Amino acid sequence: MSFKFERQLIKDIILITPEIHKDNRGIFIEAYKKSIFEKNGILGEFNQENYSRSKEGVLRGLHFQKYPFEQAKIIRCISGKILDVAVDIRKNSRTFGKYIKVELSAKNKKMLYIPKGFAHGFVVLSKTAEVVYKTQGEYNPNSESGIIWNDNDIGINWGINFEPILSEKDKQHLKLKDIKELR
């Protein structure tokens, strides 16, 4: 089994395409193989896995965990379609405040690796979507934070022409420039 690893415009983010094996029974893919991922720069233990199911128009994010509880993530959409976004929040990075966006879907089977030091979010583009993601580091509720989804300094083009459905918590996030606890 093999994977294709593609570094994105922000080079620390990697789009992963697994090899798909088809036969008369259906398909089979390996979604993660530590040895191959490590050879391609994705290091460390993934020790938590999360699942969400959301309806069309739901926007989750932009979330991150504050130091020392930052989380790297491998995201995949197992049903439906999402636009996945990662924003560089590493203060000393030359790409600070820049973002990448990638369509992840059950159809394309692609996954996105986002290292520590990024805020993450996605919007659902299909009737429903199910998203699974592995994290390095366990969720710590006291370290939870986020950036408002429509921060005009970042200027994310979410590719939607409607007001997204947000949680009450996500509606309260600050702009990136107003967050003080970044490293």
N, C-alpha and C positions, 0 to 999 in steps of 0.2 A: 504494500500500500504506500501511496505517496501523497504529497501535498505540494501545492504551488504557493510560495511565499512572495508577496509583492509589497515592498516598502512604499509607503504613501508619500505625499509631498512633505508632510512632517515625518521624517525618516524613522522615528521610533515607533510609529504605528504601522502595523502589518496586516494586509488583507490576505486571508488564507483560503485557498480553494482546495477542498479535499478531492481525492480521486474517487470517482463514482463507479461502482461495479454493478452492472445490470445483467439480469438473466430472466428466465421465465417466471421466477418467484417474485421479482421486484428489484430493489436496489439494496446495496450495502455500502456504507462508508465508515471509515475510522474518523471520529470527530476530534480525537486528541491522541497523540503519541509523544510522551515526554522526551524520548531520545531524539526524535526528529525535530521537535519544536526547539529543544535546546541547541541543536546544531544550527538553527536558523535565528538564534538570538532571543528566544523566548525562554527565559530562565526562571527558576523558582518553582515552589510548590503551589498548586491550586488547591485550596482547602475548604472552599465553600462553593455551592452551586445554587443559583437562584432561577426562578421561573416566574414569568408574568403572562397573563392573557389579557389583552386589551381590545377595545372596540375601535373602529375607524375614527380617526380624528383625535385620539388620545395622544398627548405628548407627555412623556415622562422625562424629567430632567430640567436642567443640567445638573447632575449630582456628582459629588465627590466626597471623600473622607479626608479630614484634616490630619496633618502629621501628629503622631507617628502611625496613624492607622490607614494610610493611603492604600488603595487597592489597584492592582493591575487586573485586567479583565479580558476574557475571550468571550465575545458575544456571537450568538447565532440565532436566526429566526427559523423555527421549526414548522410554523404554520403561518400563512399569509405573507405580508410584505411590510417592511419598515424602512424609513430613512434613518440611519444611525449616524450620530454626530459626536465627535470628540474635540474638546477645546483644550489647548495647551495652557495650563495655569502655573507652570514652573517659572517663577519670577526672573530667573537668570537665563532663561532660554531665549535664543534669538527668534523663536517662533511663538513667544508668549502672546496670548490673546488670539492666535490664529486657530483655525479649525479645519478639520476634514469631515467629509460626509460621504457615506457609502450606502447603497441600497443592499439590504440583506433580505433574503426571502427563502421560503421553503423550496422554491423552484431553483434558485441559483446555488443553494447550499453553501454559500460563502460565509466565512467567519471573520471577525475583526478583533485583532489583539490591540488593546490600549494599555500602555504601561502606566505605572504610578505617575502622578503629577498631571493628570488630565481630568476634566469634567466630562461627563458622559450623559447623553440623552438620546431619545428617539421619538419619532412620530409614526403612528400606524397609518399606512396607506391603503390597506385592504379592509374588507368588512370586519375581520378580526385578525389578530396576530398573536402568536405564542413565541415568546423569547426566552431562551435559556442562556445563562452566562455563568462561567466559572470565575472565581475571584481568588487572588492571592491576598490572604489576610481576611479575617472574619469581620463582618459588619459590627461596628461600634456605634450605637445610637448617639453617644455624646460627642462623636467626631463628625457627625453628618452635617453636610453643608451643600450649597448649590448656588448656581448663577441663574438669574432670570433668563428665560428662554429667548426673549426678544431684545436682549441687550444690543442697542444700536451701535455701540463701539465695536462689538464683535461682528455684527451684521450677518448672522447666519441666514442663508436662504433655505428655508425648510421645504420649499417646493409645494406649499399648500396655499390655497386661496380661501381659507376659512379660519375662524378663530378656533384654536385647538382646545380640547378638553383637558384641563389641568387639575391636579389635586390642590387643595387649599394650601398645603405646604409649598408646592411649587410656585404658586402665585406670589408668595412672600419673599422669594429669593432676591438678593441684591444684584446690582451690576458688578461685573468683574472688578472694575476700578475701586469699588467701595468695600471690597472684602479685604480685611486687614490681616488675617491669619495665614496667608499664603507664604510658602517658603521660596 
